[in-house]
């Protein structure tokens, strides 16, 4: 039906746009203050670029029919596209590269969308060519400051470590490791408890359930996992996590963190910290954004296969918008025009056009409308009142402006 947008998409009306722009503008200001530059990548990408070497399920990509360049798809996220652009188009840039974006992404759901959105709007950052705990700290503090700039309440960060979780999963035989990983990633405790397999002993089942529940206050979780029989790499990661959590605690007065070593993201290019920022406002759980470290992703796009570290996050504007609908700071109406310029006769139209442009040129942020005729003076005043325009400029045939102030402007 041509009177409806395609299933899984929606139209954003002017008030929706104004409110989401308010959110994006405040985040953009914070990103700028931290030295991040905006990047815009192509909405369409080659499928091999979008799937990031198999880390992203191709079934989640809305694909375009084959072209002379091969099969294309709509980006389901921005990190892979930015990684491609960074190593191929920005090779001569100074390092580290601090980049941010504000763009739409598209996702296909297996078995059909069934009323779910397929187009989303995200804003986020990528910190490239920066390894180590200090870069991780910057990303998490930047995330916190961005949310604070919006006046967000009742949110916290769920922090995991992909490398450590993989190490903890390595004790399970390959025949059942994928199943256990899937149960943990999908929070499916029932299946995990009832899982029957000849390679799954009761001792291993207990380990799997312990890993499933390995979340809580950072100090408590780290103390628990430190008592496990970790290899050298695992011990090093635990030490890094301790340093990261200590640094975050000392650097921020408001950074609520739940350490969750069972956190597994479905996108499989993360190599270090992974995190989700969630809101429990009004007892409704919302995932506001996700991120993490991906130290092997950029080498997939590098012409010589060179490895380059990176870390970043993406915030979902729809979820932020839903959480902020009750905020007094969020715009409740679209911006009103400052002036309505009205030609009093056909002979005054050219002068009215010129006067409207003079007003616009005098102050770039001013909003000036030109009355297009067909209404009586009283009809013009009623339109101005309903549109919250307080200043009318009546233009005579000789170009003389007569300003009228509507004192009963709607607030």
C-alpha positions as CSV (number, residue, x, y, z in Angstrom):
1,X,0.0,0.0,0.0
2,X,1.6,3.2,-1.2
3,X,0.1,5.3,1.7
4,X,2.2,3.3,4.3
5,X,6.0,3.1,4.6
6,X,7.5,-0.3,4.1
7,X,7.1,-2.8,6.9
8,X,9.8,-2.5,9.5
9,X,10.3,1.2,8.8
10,X,8.7,4.4,10.0
11,X,8.4,8.1,9.1
12,X,10.0,10.6,11.5
13,X,7.7,13.7,11.8
14,X,9.1,17.2,12.6
15,X,8.7,16.9,16.4
16,X,10.4,13.4,16.3
17,X,13.2,15.0,14.3
18,X,13.5,17.9,16.7
19,X,13.7,15.7,19.7
20,X,16.2,13.3,18.3
21,X,18.3,16.1,17.0
22,X,18.3,17.6,20.5
23,X,19.7,14.2,21.7
24,X,22.3,13.9,18.9
25,X,23.4,17.5,19.3
26,X,24.2,17.1,23.0
27,X,26.2,14.0,22.3
28,X,28.0,15.6,19.4
29,X,29.0,18.5,21.7
30,X,30.6,16.0,24.1
31,X,32.3,14.1,21.3
32,X,33.8,17.4,20.0
33,X,35.0,18.3,23.5
34,X,36.9,15.1,23.6
35,X,38.5,15.7,20.2
36,X,36.4,13.4,18.0
37,X,35.8,14.2,14.3
38,X,32.7,13.1,12.4
39,X,32.9,10.5,9.7
40,X,30.2,9.6,7.2
41,X,30.5,6.2,5.4
42,X,28.5,4.7,2.6
43,X,25.1,3.3,3.4
44,X,25.7,0.5,0.9
45,X,28.7,-1.8,1.3
46,X,30.1,-4.9,-0.3
47,X,28.9,-8.0,1.6
48,X,32.4,-9.2,2.5
49,X,33.0,-5.8,4.1
50,X,29.8,-5.9,6.1
51,X,30.2,-9.3,7.5
52,X,33.7,-8.6,8.9
53,X,35.2,-11.9,8.0
54,X,32.2,-13.9,9.4
55,X,31.9,-11.9,12.7
56,X,28.6,-10.5,11.5
57,X,25.9,-13.0,10.5
58,X,25.1,-12.3,6.8
59,X,21.4,-13.3,7.5
60,X,21.1,-10.0,9.5
61,X,22.1,-7.9,6.5
62,X,19.4,-6.6,4.1
63,X,21.0,-7.5,0.8
64,X,20.8,-5.8,-2.6
65,X,20.8,-7.9,-5.7
66,X,24.1,-8.7,-7.4
67,X,25.8,-5.8,-9.1
68,X,29.0,-5.5,-11.2
69,X,30.9,-5.1,-7.9
70,X,29.3,-8.2,-6.4
71,X,26.5,-8.5,-3.8
72,X,25.9,-5.4,-1.8
73,X,24.0,-4.8,1.5
74,X,22.7,-2.1,3.8
75,X,25.0,-1.6,6.8
76,X,23.7,-3.3,10.0
77,X,26.2,-1.4,12.1
78,X,28.9,1.2,11.5
79,X,32.1,-0.2,13.0
80,X,33.0,-2.4,10.1
81,X,32.4,0.4,7.6
82,X,34.5,2.8,9.6
83,X,37.3,0.2,9.9
84,X,37.3,-0.2,6.2
85,X,37.4,3.5,5.6
86,X,40.1,4.1,8.2
87,X,42.7,1.7,6.8
88,X,42.0,2.4,3.2
89,X,41.3,6.1,3.0
90,X,42.9,7.5,6.2
91,X,46.2,5.6,6.2
92,X,48.2,8.9,6.3
93,X,46.3,10.4,9.3
94,X,47.9,11.0,12.6
95,X,47.2,8.5,15.4
96,X,45.2,7.8,17.4
97,X,42.1,8.5,15.2
98,X,39.1,9.7,17.1
99,X,36.0,9.4,15.0
100,X,32.2,9.7,15.7
101,X,29.1,9.2,13.6
102,X,25.4,9.8,13.5
103,X,23.7,7.6,11.0
104,X,21.0,5.1,10.2
105,X,21.6,1.3,10.1
106,X,19.4,-1.5,8.8
107,X,18.9,-5.1,10.2
108,X,17.1,-8.1,8.9
109,X,15.5,-10.5,11.3
110,X,15.5,-14.2,10.6
111,X,12.0,-15.5,10.0
112,X,10.7,-12.0,9.2
113,X,10.5,-8.8,11.1
114,X,7.0,-9.4,12.6
115,X,6.5,-5.8,13.5
116,X,10.0,-5.1,14.6
117,X,11.9,-2.2,13.2
118,X,14.5,-2.8,10.5
119,X,15.9,0.7,10.3
120,X,17.5,2.3,13.4
121,X,19.4,5.5,14.1
122,X,22.7,5.4,16.0
123,X,25.4,7.7,17.2
124,X,28.7,6.5,18.4
125,X,32.5,6.8,18.5
126,X,35.5,4.7,17.4
127,X,39.0,5.2,18.9
128,X,41.4,3.6,16.4
129,X,45.1,2.9,16.7
130,X,44.9,3.0,20.5
131,X,45.6,-0.1,22.6
132,X,45.6,-0.6,26.3
133,X,43.5,0.1,29.4
134,X,43.8,3.9,29.2
135,X,42.0,3.9,25.8
136,X,39.3,1.7,27.3
137,X,39.0,4.1,30.2
138,X,38.5,7.0,27.8
139,X,35.7,5.3,25.9
140,X,33.8,4.4,29.0
141,X,34.2,7.8,30.6
142,X,33.1,9.4,27.3
143,X,30.1,7.2,27.2
144,X,29.2,8.2,30.8
145,X,29.7,12.0,30.1
146,X,27.5,11.7,27.0
147,X,24.6,10.1,29.0
148,X,25.0,12.7,31.8
149,X,24.8,15.5,29.2
150,X,21.3,14.2,28.4
151,X,20.2,14.0,32.0
152,X,19.7,10.3,31.8
153,X,18.7,8.6,35.0
154,X,18.8,5.0,36.3
155,X,21.3,3.6,33.9
156,X,24.4,1.4,34.4
157,X,27.1,-0.3,32.3
158,X,27.4,-4.1,32.1
159,X,31.1,-4.7,31.5
160,X,32.6,-8.0,30.3
161,X,35.8,-9.2,28.7
162,X,35.6,-11.2,25.5
163,X,39.1,-12.6,25.8
164,X,38.7,-13.7,29.4
165,X,35.3,-15.3,28.6
166,X,36.8,-17.2,25.7
167,X,39.5,-18.4,28.0
168,X,36.9,-19.5,30.6
169,X,35.0,-21.3,27.9
170,X,38.1,-23.2,26.7
171,X,37.8,-25.7,29.4
172,X,34.7,-27.2,27.7
173,X,35.2,-29.8,24.9
174,X,34.7,-28.4,21.4
175,X,31.7,-30.7,21.0
176,X,29.6,-28.7,23.5
177,X,31.4,-25.3,23.7
178,X,29.3,-23.6,21.1
179,X,26.1,-24.8,22.7
180,X,27.2,-23.5,26.1
181,X,28.3,-20.3,24.6
182,X,24.9,-19.9,23.0
183,X,23.1,-20.6,26.2
184,X,25.2,-18.0,28.1
185,X,24.9,-15.4,25.3
186,X,21.1,-15.8,25.2
187,X,20.7,-16.0,29.0
188,X,19.1,-19.4,28.6
189,X,19.7,-21.0,32.0
190,X,16.9,-23.6,31.5
191,X,18.6,-25.2,28.5
192,X,22.0,-25.0,30.2
193,X,20.7,-26.8,33.3
194,X,19.0,-29.6,31.2
195,X,21.8,-30.0,28.7
196,X,22.7,-33.6,28.2
197,X,25.9,-34.6,26.4
198,X,28.4,-37.4,26.9
199,X,31.2,-34.8,27.1
200,X,29.5,-32.7,29.8
201,X,30.3,-34.1,33.2
202,X,28.6,-32.8,36.3
203,X,31.8,-30.9,37.2
204,X,31.8,-29.1,33.9
205,X,28.0,-28.4,34.2
206,X,28.7,-26.7,37.5
207,X,31.5,-24.7,35.9
208,X,29.1,-23.6,33.1
209,X,26.5,-22.5,35.6
210,X,29.2,-20.6,37.6
211,X,30.2,-18.8,34.5
212,X,26.5,-18.1,33.7
213,X,26.2,-16.4,37.1
214,X,29.6,-14.6,37.1
215,X,28.3,-11.0,37.4
216,X,28.0,-8.4,40.2
217,X,30.1,-5.8,41.8
218,X,33.5,-5.6,40.1
219,X,35.5,-6.3,43.2
220,X,33.4,-9.4,44.1
221,X,33.5,-10.9,40.6
222,X,37.2,-10.3,40.2
223,X,37.9,-11.9,43.6
224,X,35.8,-15.0,42.5
225,X,37.5,-15.4,39.1
226,X,40.9,-14.9,40.6
227,X,40.4,-18.0,42.6
228,X,39.9,-20.1,39.4
229,X,42.7,-22.0,37.7
230,X,43.5,-19.4,35.1
231,X,46.3,-19.6,32.5
232,X,48.8,-16.8,32.2
233,X,46.7,-14.9,29.7
234,X,43.7,-15.1,31.9
235,X,45.6,-13.8,34.9
236,X,46.9,-10.9,32.9
237,X,43.3,-10.0,31.7
238,X,42.0,-10.1,35.3
239,X,44.8,-7.8,36.4
240,X,44.0,-5.4,33.5
241,X,40.3,-5.5,34.5
242,X,41.2,-4.6,38.1
243,X,43.3,-1.6,36.9
244,X,40.5,-0.5,34.6
245,X,37.8,-0.7,37.3
246,X,40.1,1.2,39.8
247,X,40.8,3.9,37.3
248,X,37.1,4.3,36.4
249,X,36.1,4.5,40.1
250,X,38.8,7.2,40.8
251,X,38.0,9.2,37.6
252,X,34.2,9.4,37.7
253,X,31.7,10.3,40.4
254,X,28.9,8.5,38.5
255,X,29.8,5.5,36.5
256,X,27.7,2.5,37.8
257,X,29.3,-0.7,36.6
258,X,28.2,-4.3,36.8
259,X,31.0,-6.7,35.9
260,X,29.5,-9.6,33.9
261,X,32.0,-12.1,32.6
262,X,29.2,-14.1,31.1
263,X,28.5,-11.2,28.7
264,X,28.8,-12.5,25.1
265,X,27.9,-10.3,22.1
266,X,26.4,-11.9,19.0
267,X,28.8,-9.8,16.9
268,X,32.0,-11.8,17.2
269,X,34.8,-9.4,16.4
270,X,35.4,-8.2,20.0
271,X,38.7,-9.2,21.5
272,X,38.8,-7.3,24.8
273,X,36.3,-5.4,26.9
274,X,32.7,-5.6,25.8
275,X,29.9,-3.6,27.4
276,X,26.2,-2.7,27.2
277,X,24.7,0.4,28.7
278,X,21.2,-0.3,30.0
279,X,18.4,1.6,31.6
280,X,15.9,0.3,34.1
281,X,13.8,3.4,34.2
282,X,10.2,2.9,35.3
283,X,11.1,-0.8,35.7
284,X,11.5,-1.2,31.9
285,X,14.8,-2.7,30.8
286,X,16.2,-1.0,27.7
287,X,19.6,-1.6,26.0
288,X,20.7,2.0,25.2
289,X,23.9,1.0,23.4
290,X,26.8,-1.4,23.1
291,X,30.5,-1.4,22.5
292,X,33.9,-3.0,23.1
293,X,37.4,-3.5,21.9
294,X,38.2,-5.1,18.5
295,X,42.0,-5.4,18.0
296,X,41.8,-7.8,15.0
297,X,39.0,-6.2,12.9
298,X,41.0,-3.6,11.0
299,X,43.4,-6.1,9.7
300,X,40.6,-7.6,7.6
301,X,40.5,-4.4,5.5
302,X,44.1,-3.5,5.5
303,X,45.8,-4.1,2.1
304,X,48.7,-5.7,3.8
305,X,46.8,-7.4,6.6
306,X,48.3,-5.2,9.4
307,X,46.7,-5.5,12.8
308,X,45.5,-2.2,14.3
309,X,43.7,-1.9,17.7
310,X,40.3,-0.2,18.1
311,X,37.6,0.4,20.7
312,X,34.2,2.2,20.5
313,X,30.5,2.2,21.2
314,X,27.2,2.9,19.6
315,X,24.1,4.4,21.2
316,X,20.6,3.8,19.9
317,X,18.7,7.1,19.4
318,X,15.3,5.4,19.6
319,X,16.0,3.9,23.0
320,X,17.5,7.2,24.3
321,X,14.5,9.0,23.0
322,X,12.0,6.7,24.7
323,X,13.8,7.1,28.0
324,X,13.9,10.9,27.7
325,X,10.2,11.5,26.8
326,X,9.4,12.6,30.3
327,X,12.4,14.9,30.5
328,X,11.6,18.6,30.9
329,X,14.6,19.4,28.7
330,X,13.4,17.5,25.6
331,X,11.7,19.9,23.1
332,X,8.0,19.7,23.3
333,X,7.3,21.4,20.0
334,X,9.1,22.2,16.8
335,X,11.0,25.5,16.6
336,X,8.7,28.4,15.8
337,X,9.6,31.0,13.2
338,X,10.6,34.4,14.4
339,X,9.0,36.5,11.6
340,X,6.2,36.2,9.2
341,X,6.7,38.6,6.3
342,X,3.4,39.5,4.4
343,X,3.1,41.4,1.2
344,X,0.1,43.6,1.4
345,X,-0.5,43.5,-2.3
346,X,0.8,41.8,-5.4
347,X,2.9,44.8,-6.1
348,X,4.6,44.3,-2.7
349,X,5.7,40.7,-3.3
350,X,9.2,41.4,-4.6
351,X,9.8,43.8,-1.7
352,X,8.6,41.2,0.7
353,X,10.9,38.5,-0.7
354,X,13.8,40.9,-0.4
355,X,12.9,42.0,3.2
356,X,12.6,38.3,4.3
357,X,16.1,37.6,2.9
358,X,17.5,40.7,4.7
359,X,16.2,39.4,8.0
360,X,17.7,36.0,7.3
361,X,21.1,37.5,6.4
362,X,21.2,39.6,9.5
363,X,21.2,36.6,11.8
364,X,21.9,33.1,10.4
365,X,19.9,31.4,13.2
366,X,16.7,33.4,12.6
367,X,13.6,31.7,11.1
368,X,11.6,33.8,8.6
369,X,8.5,32.7,6.8
370,X,7.0,34.4,3.7
371,X,3.2,34.5,3.6
372,X,2.1,33.0,0.2
373,X,-1.2,34.7,0.0
374,X,-4.8,33.5,-0.1
375,X,-5.7,34.5,3.5
376,X,-7.3,37.5,5.0
377,X,-5.4,39.6,7.6
378,X,-7.3,37.9,10.3
379,X,-6.6,34.5,8.9
380,X,-2.9,35.5,8.7
381,X,-3.0,36.4,12.4
382,X,-4.7,33.2,13.4
383,X,-2.1,31.2,11.5
384,X,0.7,33.1,13.2
385,X,-0.8,32.5,16.7
386,X,-1.3,28.8,16.0
387,X,2.3,28.6,14.7
388,X,3.7,30.6,17.7
389,X,5.0,33.4,15.4
390,X,5.0,36.7,17.4
391,X,6.3,39.2,14.8
392,X,4.4,40.0,11.6
393,X,6.0,42.3,9.1
394,X,3.6,43.8,6.7
395,X,5.3,45.0,3.5
396,X,3.8,47.9,1.5
397,X,4.2,48.2,-2.3
398,X,7.0,50.8,-1.8
399,X,8.9,48.3,0.4
400,X,8.0,50.0,3.7
401,X,7.8,47.4,6.6
402,X,5.2,47.7,9.3
403,X,5.9,45.4,12.3
404,X,3.1,44.0,14.3
405,X,3.7,42.2,17.6
406,X,1.2,39.5,18.6
407,X,1.1,39.9,22.4
408,X,-1.0,36.7,23.0
409,X,1.6,34.4,21.5
410,X,1.1,30.8,22.5
411,X,3.8,29.6,24.9
